C-alpha cells in the first residue's frame, strides 16, 4: 500500500455498512441534529480545532495497524468457530440437536451475537476504567475536548487490539455454539456479515453519541443508551465519572449500578481533567495518558 492508498483508505469507511461513519448513518444523525439543534453539528469550530485534528491522526495511524495486525486476527474467526464446534463434539458428543426455519435461525443467531457482543463491550469498557494500567490507553479516547463522529476512532492501538480480541472471542464462541446446537448450516456471511441489530443501532442517530448535540431517550434510557448518556460518560465533571459504560443496551449499567439518565443533567465540557486541553498532540498520547 503506497502513501496515496493509505491516505484514501479511511474515507472508504463512508461506504462500508459495518463502519459507524457509513454515509447512511451519518445522514440519519445529521438530519436528527438539524431538527434538534439547527447547525450545531456543522460548526466550523467543532471540526477544525486541535482535538479534532488528533482524532483524524488516530484514524489514519490506526488504519495501518488495523490492516496489518487486526484484520489477520479477525479472519481467523470462522476457523476458531469450527474449532469450538469440534471441541464441543469431543466433550459432549455429536450435537446438531435442533433444526428450525433458516430465517428464524439467522434472526436468533444475529440477536444472540448482538447481545453477547454488547455485554462484552460493556465488560471491556468497564475494565478500561477500573484497571489503572488499561485506563492510560483508554484515556486517549476520553482526552477529546470536542466531540465529533470521528472521535469514535480516537483510540490507542492497545485498546483497538483488546477490543478486536474481544470481538473475535465472542464471535467465535457464539458461532461455534450455534454450529454445534443446530442442524441448519450457518454460513460465513452470517458469521462475518453486518449484524441487523447493529445496523438498526447505527442508523438511529448513533453518531450523535460523539457530538455536542444533546439527544435523550427519556424513560427508554433504562433500556437503551442514548447519545446524551454517552456524552455524560465523556463529561469532564466529576459527578459524571464512571457512568454509562454501555454501548447500546442500558441493562448492563443498571445491573452494575452505573446507569445515569440524561434527564436533569447537562454537560459543559468534555475531557478527563483540566489538563486535557493541553494534551492534544499525537506525540503526547502515543504512550498513553497518565491522569
N, C-alpha and C positions, 0 to 999 in steps of 0.2 A: 504493500500500500504506500503510494507516494504522498507527499505533503498535501497535494490538492485533494486527493481522495479522502484523506484524514480530515481535512477542513470541511468537506461537503457532507461526510457520512452522518454527523449528528442531525443534520437537517432532514434526513430521510425519516427521522422519528415522526415527522409530521404526517407521514403516510403509512405508519405501522400501527395497526389497531391494538397491539399489545403494549404500546407506549402511552404514558399519561398525556403527552403533548400531541397525540394524534389530532389531526385537523378538526375532526368532528367533535371531539371532547373539548377542544379549545373554543370552537364555535358555540357550543351549548353553554359553556361557562361565560363566554363573552356576552351572549345575549342576556343571561341572567344578571350579569354585572351591570349592563346598561340599564336594565329595568330597576335594579336596586339602588345604584349609586351613580347613575349618569356616567361620567368619563373617568371615574376614579382609577379604574384598572388601566386606563390608557394614558396616564400622566407620563410625561417625558422624564420627570424627576424620579419616578418609580423605576423605570427601566434603565436609565443612564446615571448610575452612581457607582461608587467603589464596591459596595456589597453585591450589586447585581453583576458587576464585572467579574467578581470572584466566582459567582455562580456559573458563568459562562466558561471560565478557565477550568473549573472542575468538570464540567460537562465534556469538554474536549479531551482533557487528560484521561478521564475515566473511560473514554471510548477506546483508547489503546489498550488499557488494562482489561476491559471487558472482552474485547475481541480475542486477545491472546491468552487470557487466563480463565475467565469465567465461562465463555462460550464452550470451550472443550469440556468443562465440568458438566454443564447443563446437557450437553449432547449425550452424556452417559446415563441420563435419567431412565430411558427405556431399558437399557441393559441392566441397571440396578433393579428396576421393577420386575424384570424377568427373574433376576437372582432371588429376590424376595419371594416370588411365587414358588420357585424351586425349593427354597428353604422351608416354606410353609408346607409344601408337599412332603418333604422329608420328615418334618416334625409332626404333622397331624394326619398324614395320608393324603390321598388324592382329593382335591377339592371339587370345584365346579358343582356346587350344591343346588344352585337355582338357575333357572332360565326365565327371563322376563322379556317383555317387549323391548326391542332395541332402543327405541326413542326414550322410553322410560328409564332404561339403564343409563343412557347418556346424560339425561337430566339429573338422575340420582348421583352419578359419579361427579358431574360438574358441581352440583350443590355441595356434596361432601368434601370435594377438594377445596372449594371456596371457604367452607367453614374451617377446615384443617389449616389452610394457609393463613387465614385471618387470625386464628388463635396463635399460630406460630409467629406471625408478625408481632402480635402483642407481646408474647413472652420474650422475644429477642429484643424488642424495643424497650421493654421494662428492664431487661438486664443491662442494656446500654446505659441506662440512667442510674442503676443501682450498683453496678460494679465499676469501681473507680478507674481501673485500667481501660475498660471499654469506653467509659464516658469521655476520655480525652479525644477519642476518634469521633464519637457521635457529636461532641461539642462543635465540631466543624460545621455540621448542619445547623445547629442551633445558634451559631455565631452570626447568622444573617440578620442584618438590621433593617432590611427591607425585604418584603416577600413578593415573589412573582412565581408563576408556574415553573420556571427554570430552577427555583430553589430546591425543588424535589431532587435534582441531580447534583446538588451541592453535598456530596458525601465523600468521606475519606475512603480510599481503596480498601482499608481493613474492614470497614463497615460493609462495603459493597460485597466483599468476599464472604463475610459471615452471612449476610442476607441471601447470597446466592446458594451457599451451602444449606441454609435453612429451607429454601425453596426446593432444592434438589432432594433433600432428605424426605420432606413431607410429600412431595410429588411422587417420588419413587415408592414410598411406603404405601400411600393411598392407592396408587396404580397397581402395585403388586398384590395388595389385599383384594381389590376388585377382580383382578385376573384369576386369583385363587378361588374366590367365592362364587363367581358367576360363570355359567357355560357360555354366555354371549361373548363374542370376541370384542376386545377393547382395542381400537385402532390407535396408531401413532398420532393421528390427528386429534383424537380425544385426549390423549395424554399430554401432548405438547401444544395443542391449539389454544386460541383465545377463549378464556372462560366466560360464558354468557353472563354470569353474575358479576364478574369483574368489569365486563363491558357496560352493564347497567350502572354499576358504581361510578365508572369513569365518565359516563355521559351525563350523570346527574350533578353537574357543576363541581366535580371533584377538584378541578384546577383552581377553584376559589379557596381551597384549603391553604395554599401558599399564595396569599394575596391580601390586600388591605380591605377587601370587600367583605363586610360582615353579613353572613347568612346563617341564621339559626334554624333549627327544625322544631322548635317548641318542645312539646312533650315527647315527640318522636325521638328526641336525643337520648331517651332511655334505651332505645333500640339501635339507633344509627348515629355514628359520629358525624356531626355537621362541620362545615368549613369553619364556622365561628369557634367551635370547640377545639379544633386543631390550632387555630390562631391563639387561643388561650394557652394551649400547650407550648407554643413558641413565645409566649409573653415574657417580658423581662421583669415583671412584677413577681416578687417572692411568693405571694399568696397563690400564684398560678403554677408554681413549680411542681413537677411530678403529677400533673393532672392530664387525663385524656390521652393515654398511650395508644388507644385503639386505632386501627386503620379504617375499617368500615363499620364493624359492629361494636356497640357500646356495652354489650353484656359482659365482656371481659373486664372492663374498667369498673363496672358495677360490682362484679364479684370480688375485685381486688381493692375496693373502696377508693378508687382513684378517679371516679367519674365526677365531672363538674359541668352542669348545664350552663348554657350561654346566657340564659335569662338573668338580667340584673348584673351582668358582668360587662366589662369593657377592657380593651387592650390599647394602651397608649404608646407602647414601644415594644419592639422585638429584640431578642438577643439574650445572651447568657448573663451579662452583668454590665456595669457602667463602662468597662474597658472594651466591650465588644466592638465598638465603633473604631477602635484603634487596631483591630486585628484583621483588617480587611485586605490582606495581601496573601497571595498564594504561598509565598515563601514562609510566612508566619504559621500557616496552617498545615504544612506538609507533614510535620511530625506530631500532629495532634495539638490540642489546646488544653493546657492545664488551667483549671479555674476552681 
